[in-house]
């Protein structure tokens, strides 16, 4: 039984070490791919949410705003993918994500069943799940080192 326990503990340690080493990177890459993909759909004018976006941000012409948002999302995705200006990329990420919640305010009839904020429609669920994406952005943001910390870690590397 001890040998089985030792094998389990070694496997558990390897899995945990793998997750600690790569989870934030995989999360960043998953967000990058998602943003590039969704943005490209808007730029190519084949996004299934283009009409919703246009109706939500109705004060800006749809012909301009939907492709603009697509370019914005592609830029965020590329910033995440290549870790370019990650703080600025994450600022743009959070701004875009905050904008998605406008649907709940501007279109409550489409977001909630019978006006009840606890009973989401499919669209409401689509929007509320963005809380998970926001949290993913926080996790990625927690991996960004300040310049002085980065310099100190470089100096202390053998």
N, C-alpha and C positions, 0 to 999 in steps of 0.2 A: 504494500500500500504506500510506503514511503517513496518508492521509485515512481509510482504513478503521480503522487503529489509533487515530487520534484520536477517531473516532466511538465505537469500542468503549470507550475510556477514559472518555469523557464519560458514556456510558450506564452503565458500571460505577460511576462516581462517583455518579450520580443514584440508582441502585438502592441502593448502600451507604448513602447519606445518608438515603434513605427508611427503610431498615431501622433505622438508628441512631436516627432520630427517632421511629418509631412501633412498633417491635417490642415493647418492654416494655408499652406501652399495650394493644396487641392481645392480648398474653399475659395481662395482667390482666383484660381484658374476657372473653376465652375462659374463664378460670378462673371468673370471676363467673357467667357464663351456665351453665356446667357445674354449679357448686355450687347455684345457684338451682333449676335443672331437677331435679337428683338429689334435692335436699331436698324439693321440691314433691311428687315421686313418693312419698316416704316419708310426708309429711304427708297426702296423699290416699289413702294405703294401697294404692298400685298399683305399688310398687317391686319389681322382680324380685329384689332382694337383701334384702328385708325379713326373710325366714325365716333367711337366713344371718346377718344382723345379730343377730337374736333368739337364734340358737343360739350365736353367738360371745360375746355379752355376756349370757350366760344367767342371771347373778345379779341382773339388773334385769328387771322384768316387761316383756315385749315390747310390750304395749299402751301402755306409757309410753315405753319407750326408743326405739322406731323413730320415732314422731312427734317426740319430743324431738330426736333426731339430725337429723331433717329440718328442724326449726326452726333448729337450730344451723347446718346447712349453708346454709340460706337467709340467715341473718344474716351468715355469712362471705361469701356471694355478694354481698349488698347492700353490705357493707363494702368489698369489692373493686371493685364497680361504681362506687360513689360516692366511693371513697377516704376512707371514714369511719374515723377512728381506725385508720389502716392498720397501725400496729405491733400494736395489740391484735387487730385482725382477723387479722393474720398469725399471732399466737400461737394463736388459736383454730383457724386453718387447720392449723398444724403439729400441734396436739393431735389434731385429727380425723384427719389423715393418718397420724399415728403409730398411732392406734387401728386403722386398716385392716390393719396388719401382725399384729394379734392372730390373724387367721385362720390365718396360717402356724404359729402356736404352738399354738392351741387345736384346730385341725382339720388337722393335718399329713397325715392320710389323704386329705383332700379337696384338699390343695394340692400334694402331691408324688406322683409315680408310684412305686409300690413303696417308699415311704419314702425315696427318694433325693432330697436337697435340690437336686440339679442337674437333675433331671427334673421340670419343672413340669407340672401339669395345666392345663386351661383356667382354672380358678379361681385356681391359683397364678400364672399369667401375668397374670390380671386384677388381682391384688394387687401383684405385683412391678412392674407398669407404673407404680404410684404413686410409684416413685422419680423418674420424670420429672416428675410433678406436684409433688413435694417440691422438686425443683430449680427448677421454674417459680416456686414460692413464694420461693425464695432470690433469684432474678433480680428479682422484683417488690420484695422487701425491700431489694435494693440500690439501688432508686430512691428510697427514702424518705430525705429530707434531715432532718438534725437542725435544731432550731429556730434555733440560732445560725448554722448555715450558710445557712439560708433567709433569715434577716435580713440577713446579709452580702451575699448575692446580690441582694437587693432594694435595699440601699444602693448597690451598685455598678452597678445598671442605669441607663443614661443616660436 
